[in-house]
Amino acid sequence: MTWDDDDRGGYASTAMRATKGPDGSGPETADRDAEPLDARFTRFLLETGALRFGDFTLKSGRRSPYFINAGAFDDGYLISRLGGFYAERILAAVRSRVLPSSIDTVFGPAYKGIPLAVATTIALGGRMGSPLGYTFDRKERKDHGDGGMFVGRPLHDGMRVLLVDDVMTAGTAVREVIPKLRAAADVRVVGLVLSVDRMERSGDGGLSAVESVRREFGFPVISIANVREILAAARDMHDAQDRPVLDDALWRRAQDYMAEYGAAED
């Protein structure tokens, strides 16, 4: 069976084991909140069924032991939580000066980037120091009503634009949208934030798609978590029946897959 970003199925540990407090009375929320971002995001992916382990044939023809389905975030609560993870990663990148502290709009490429841009903008709220807009493109130009190729905050010269997208495989969406942005106005793209970096080699001399885009366009490309972080975090998690989410056999398959297709870490 061939899987793409909209497919569902396979094995998913959606019922994660609750972490109990010292007295066994309930969830130990403080410990959960103290987990690093990549571990909390991995738990979220598993709980929603967005991260699945099994045997999947990707569009590329590669057989992968894991699959990340961005279509799993299909209600207001889940997309709100996802926006919170994006916001947390963005704010951390601002503090470390990877991203600028002043951003004018969050741009999401149609179609999957649209809810990401909106949810991220809502989650950031007023924490960027100035009103933050959102913008997305249309697949086809609209010739009536407000018209044009874009919806949301209008683009203008000098605007600082932050891109958001889900899982980058080849960087096609970014390469399609950058010319659209630059044709509309002399904007400055300050970075791209992804949910997951699969860290797989693309066709560019063994570089990952993320590194290829970073070198081609000259802006930072960051993710909430990369696949190596996700695999390491999942290795320590159990489902509601106390079974390992990622057992020894799946762990070995994942490591073999990364050895064959994975790009070198930055």
C-alpha positions in Angstrom: 0.0 0.0 0.0 1.3 3.5 -0.9 0.9 6.2 1.7 0.8 9.9 1.2 0.2 12.8 3.6 -3.6 12.3 3.6 -3.7 8.6 4.2 -4.6 7.0 7.6 -4.0 3.5 8.9 -1.2 1.3 10.2 -0.4 0.9 13.9 -0.7 3.9 16.2 -0.2 4.0 19.9 -3.0 6.5 20.5 -3.7 5.5 24.1 -0.5 6.5 25.9 0.1 5.4 29.4 -0.7 8.2 31.9 2.3 9.2 34.1 1.3 8.9 37.8 2.3 11.1 40.6 4.6 9.9 43.5 1.6 8.6 45.4 0.0 6.9 42.3 -3.0 9.2 42.6 -2.9 11.0 39.2 -0.9 12.4 36.3 2.3 14.0 37.3 1.7 17.1 35.3 4.8 18.9 36.6 7.1 16.1 35.3 5.3 16.1 31.9 5.7 19.8 31.6 9.4 19.5 32.5 10.0 17.2 29.5 11.9 18.8 26.6 9.9 20.1 23.7 10.8 17.2 21.4 9.6 14.6 23.9 6.3 16.5 24.6 5.8 16.8 20.8 6.5 13.1 20.3 3.9 12.2 23.0 1.4 14.5 21.2 2.1 12.9 17.9 1.5 9.5 19.4 -1.6 10.4 21.3 -3.3 11.9 18.2 -2.2 9.0 15.9 -0.2 11.4 13.8 2.9 9.2 14.4 2.6 5.6 13.4 5.0 2.7 13.4 4.7 -0.3 11.0 5.4 -0.8 7.4 4.6 2.1 5.0 5.5 2.7 1.3 6.1 6.4 0.8 5.5 8.4 -2.4 9.3 8.2 -2.9 9.0 4.4 -3.1 11.0 4.0 0.1 9.6 1.5 2.7 9.6 3.3 6.0 9.0 1.8 9.5 7.3 5.0 10.6 4.8 7.5 9.1 3.9 11.0 10.1 0.3 11.9 9.1 -0.2 15.7 9.4 -3.9 15.1 8.5 -4.5 13.7 12.0 -4.9 17.3 13.4 -8.5 17.5 12.3 -10.3 19.4 15.0 -10.1 22.7 16.8 -8.5 21.4 20.0 -5.7 19.4 18.2 -4.9 22.2 15.8 -4.8 24.7 18.7 -2.3 22.4 20.5 -0.2 22.1 17.4 -0.2 25.9 17.0 1.1 26.0 20.6 4.1 23.8 19.7 4.9 26.0 16.7 4.7 29.1 18.9 7.0 27.6 21.5 9.6 26.6 18.9 9.4 30.1 17.3 9.8 31.9 20.6 12.8 29.7 21.5 14.4 30.5 18.1 13.8 34.2 18.8 15.5 34.0 22.2 18.5 32.3 20.6 18.5 34.9 17.8 18.0 32.3 15.1 14.8 34.2 14.2 14.3 38.0 14.5 12.2 39.4 17.3 10.1 41.3 14.8 7.9 39.4 12.3 5.1 40.9 10.3 3.2 37.9 9.2 3.2 34.1 9.4 2.7 32.6 5.9 1.3 29.1 5.3 1.4 27.6 1.8 -2.0 26.3 0.6 -3.5 24.0 1.6 -2.0 22.4 4.7 -0.1 25.4 5.7 -3.3 27.5 6.0 -4.5 26.1 9.4 -0.8 26.0 10.6 -0.4 29.8 9.9 -3.7 30.7 11.6 -3.1 28.4 14.7 0.5 29.6 15.1 -0.5 33.3 14.9 -3.2 32.8 17.5 -0.9 30.9 19.8 1.8 33.6 19.5 -0.8 36.3 20.4 0.9 39.5 21.5 4.1 37.8 22.5 6.1 39.0 19.5 5.9 42.6 20.6 3.8 43.9 17.7 0.6 42.8 16.0 1.3 39.6 14.0 -0.6 38.8 10.9 -1.2 35.7 8.9 -1.2 35.2 5.2 -1.8 32.3 2.8 -1.9 31.9 -0.9 -4.6 30.7 -3.3 -3.9 27.9 -5.8 -5.6 30.0 -8.4 -5.9 33.8 -8.8 -9.3 35.2 -7.7 -10.6 37.8 -10.2 -13.7 38.9 -8.2 -14.3 40.3 -4.8 -11.0 41.1 -3.0 -9.1 39.3 -5.9 -5.5 38.4 -6.0 -3.4 35.4 -5.1 -3.2 35.9 -1.3 -5.6 36.0 1.7 -4.9 37.6 5.1 -2.5 40.4 5.8 -1.5 42.0 2.5 2.2 41.7 1.5 4.2 44.9 1.0 7.8 45.8 0.4 10.1 45.3 3.4 7.7 42.9 5.2 9.3 40.2 7.3 7.6 36.9 6.6 7.9 33.7 8.5 6.9 30.5 6.7 5.3 27.5 8.4 4.7 24.1 6.9 4.3 20.5 8.1 6.7 17.8 7.1 9.3 18.6 4.4 10.0 15.8 2.0 11.6 17.5 -1.0 11.0 21.2 -0.4 8.6 21.5 -3.4 6.0 23.7 -1.6 8.7 26.1 -0.5 10.2 26.4 -3.9 6.8 27.0 -5.4 5.8 29.7 -2.9 9.0 31.8 -2.7 8.6 33.1 -6.3 4.9 34.0 -5.6 5.9 36.0 -2.5 8.7 37.8 -4.3 6.4 38.6 -7.3 3.9 40.2 -4.9 6.3 42.4 -3.0 9.9 42.8 -2.0 9.4 40.8 1.2 12.1 39.4 3.4 11.6 35.7 4.3 13.1 35.4 7.7 12.8 31.6 8.2 10.8 28.4 7.8 9.4 26.4 10.7 8.4 22.8 10.2 6.6 20.3 12.5 9.0 17.5 11.7 12.3 17.2 9.9 12.5 13.7 8.5 16.3 14.1 8.0 16.3 12.1 4.8 18.7 12.6 1.9 17.3 14.4 -1.1 18.7 14.3 -4.6 21.1 17.2 -3.9 24.4 15.4 -3.3 23.2 13.6 -0.1 21.9 16.8 1.6 18.6 16.6 3.5 15.7 18.6 2.0 16.0 21.0 4.9 19.7 21.7 4.3 19.1 22.0 0.6 16.4 24.7 1.1 18.5 26.4 3.7 21.5 26.7 1.4 19.4 27.6 -1.7 17.4 30.5 0.0 19.7 31.6 2.8 17.2 31.6 5.6 17.0 29.3 8.7 14.9 26.2 8.5 14.0 24.8 11.9 11.6 22.1 13.2 9.7 21.4 16.4 11.5 18.1 16.4 13.5 16.0 14.0 13.0 12.3 13.4 16.1 11.2 15.4 14.8 13.1 18.4 11.3 11.7 17.9 12.6 8.1 17.7 14.7 8.6 20.8 11.8 10.0 22.7 9.4 7.3 21.5 11.9 4.6 22.6 11.2 5.5 26.2 7.4 5.6 26.0 4.7 3.0 26.6 1.1 2.6 25.6 -1.9 2.1 27.9 -1.1 -1.7 28.1 2.5 -0.8 29.2 3.9 -2.1 25.9 6.8 -0.2 24.4 5.7 2.2 21.7 8.9 1.4 19.8 9.9 -2.2 20.5 13.4 -3.6 19.8 12.4 -4.9 16.3 10.9 -1.5 15.2 13.8 0.4 16.7 16.3 -1.7 14.7 14.3 -1.2 11.5 14.2 2.6 12.1 17.9 2.7 12.7 18.5 0.7 9.5 16.2 3.0 7.6 18.1 6.1 8.8 21.4 4.4 8.0 20.3 3.9 4.4 18.4 7.1 3.8 19.2 9.5 6.5 21.2 12.7 6.0 24.0 13.6 8.4 23.0 15.7 11.4 23.9 19.4 11.3 
